[in-house]
Amino acid sequence: MQRPPHDDFLLKETKPHLGGGKITGDKLTSTYDLVEQMQYLYVRVVKAKDLPGKDVTGSCDPYVEVKLGNYKGTTRHFEKKSNPEWNQVFAFSKDRIQASVLEVTVKDKDVVKDDFIGRVLFDMNEIPKRVPPDSPLAPQWYRLEDRKGDKAKGELMLAVWMGTQADEAFPEAWHSDAATVSGTDALANIRSKVYLSPKLWYLRVNVIEAQDLQPSDKGRYPEVYVKAILGNQALRTRISQSRTINPMWNEDLMFVAAEPFEEPLILTVEDRVAPNKDEVLGRCAIPLQYIDRRLDHKPVNTRWYNLDKHIIVEGEQKKKDIKFASRIHMRICLEGGYHVLDESTHYSSDLRPTAKQLWKSSIGVLEVGILNAQGLMPMKTKDGHGTTDAYCVAKYGQKWVRTRTIIDSFIPRWNEQYTWEVFDPCTVVTIGVFDNCHLHGGDKAGGGRDSRIGKVRIRLSTLETDRVYTHSYPLLVLHPTGVKKMGEIHLAVRFTCSSLLNMMHMYTHPLLPKMHYIHPLTVSQLDSLRHQATLIVSMRLSRAEPPLRKEIVEYMLDVGSHMWSMRRSKANFFRVMGVLSGLIAVGKWFDQICNWKNPITTVLIHILFIILVMYPELILPTIFLYLFLIGLWYYRWRPRHPPHMDTRLSHADSANPDELDEEFDTFPTSRPSDIVRMRYDRLRSIAGRIQTVVGDLATQGERLQSLLSWRDPRATALFVIFCLVAAVVLYVTPFQVVALLTGFYVLRHPRFRHKLPSVPLNFFRRLPARTDCML
């Protein structure tokens, strides 16, 4: 018996004050309307001129210090420059402002103590407000003052205004929330960024044949195969059956390639001269820039490539007279008609083909407002107390977004809004929350990994169009000790449809591009190619600045979700049982009808049965009308909230510690041999039960096949005679009579039944199966 899900693990609807409260029904009227407005004081320090110097040359090492109450931000300093340019923006959260005066000070960098050059003071009550789409506030020159308020030498160009997070200066600004973070790399790691996945292609290498190979041993039949390498991907053909110097293969090798193409395809023809010894007969390197791109199923032209003992780059080799060379015949193309799967097929956020020429127009827009988080758990220790530096990553299609990092807060407020084009409603947006471990020397201290706090998936097809969903989602993470709630994330989501007709038409299209059905890839190929695609995406995004690290990308793309888990196996088994529960319930209900548990219902079923037999044209209309009425009835209880991770459905709340420890084990295992032996024995016992069930199913199928196989001559003779009699009887008897007699026999009263199995069942169970032939 499963425990009901904990209340803290459930979805909660919220009523945030979005877009400053400018709401009309379910639609909002502002362009930045899915987040709560956050007021900021912006200070743009542009440049200075005519600054006084302290040394003989009359120059100084100036920098600017912006101070507001207890918060203080500084620009970089310039050496020996009286007219420096910084063009840097500082943002102070209005919620934390406790001062009435903003002080902007120009100082001269010194080894012992920085010298004061001059300052500009601003009264907080007189700072203007600016909200986009207003044009940016033009900076002005301000004369510096000394500490007494008298005019000093030098001027500073500034712009000071009150704005919101919708300001275009917000993403690149220095934030008072991150005042404790120092260093250029650390500051880059806390800013919000938008990333794009690299454009991925499937590369198909059809190895046809080779000619004029020159093995070193002329007296033996060569065992030749072709090995192809692209980056860290390596595949090889089988050994050619035609063991000559002109071998043939006609075999396809599939790779994943990413634009821009940085590495060539390297082909090697090798001869297996001994069990552990291969001889290279020729090599060739082919840059991917010169390869044909295919958009449909029509084959591209084949080409002959020259082979050499050393690598020859095709297209870059010098023109020279080649009197004799080994050659390889291939058909190579970049497949633009496939969608390169880099996500789990259950959680795909993009299903378009690679080639942009094949894209359909968008059907709508997805807008996500990442508001805040509540009750986050401490993820690390700093200065003797727990702390969390949280940020969010959202992924949909090729676009990844990363919010800014909120320093040392268990209730971070991001209030950032992002937009994606939608091309298919049957897709999923994923939002993950992470702890930033690269702010306080994390890279130098050992390259710590950003910790996962939790993630949320929202399927767009479960959302009503043009409705704003505001919910608090629990962040659930499975640990070796069990499922744990790491906090809650507050999101506002809206799916806007540009054309209802186009969206409805999408439901009639195949889920994947047509090449997946015309030339389908095998399951093993798809698994291997998906693994390579995730490696390429994680490698490319980790090279961005700031990097979106490998552990983040793998968590968002569900890498490793295919590994064995006893908990997932139980969950999937009970999911199957849940699907079959309706059929089982109908079977139990029909058994009650047949056994006259409720005589009135049974009589009504008899009447309905007679009507349908006498008027068979009513059968299909009755079924579809019944389904229509059921659909209308269930409309009253339609889901009003997006689906969310269910701990009960996942069996996360009932898994025992050993099952969880097995799920978190590495591959290959790193556990002691006695634990591995115990788990292996447990797996054997489960597999034994599955084996028995599969064997029983095979037995029933083989009995069905043996009806006409004459394996049991008496049983087959009885069945053949029965078929002949049945054919004659059914020919001379009207169908309605046969149907009525059959129905009345099935629905007969228990007084006319007996507990022994029926004659057809007895006959079927006596039929032979191939179990006798099993060892």
Disulfide bonds with the S-S distance in Angstrom:
none
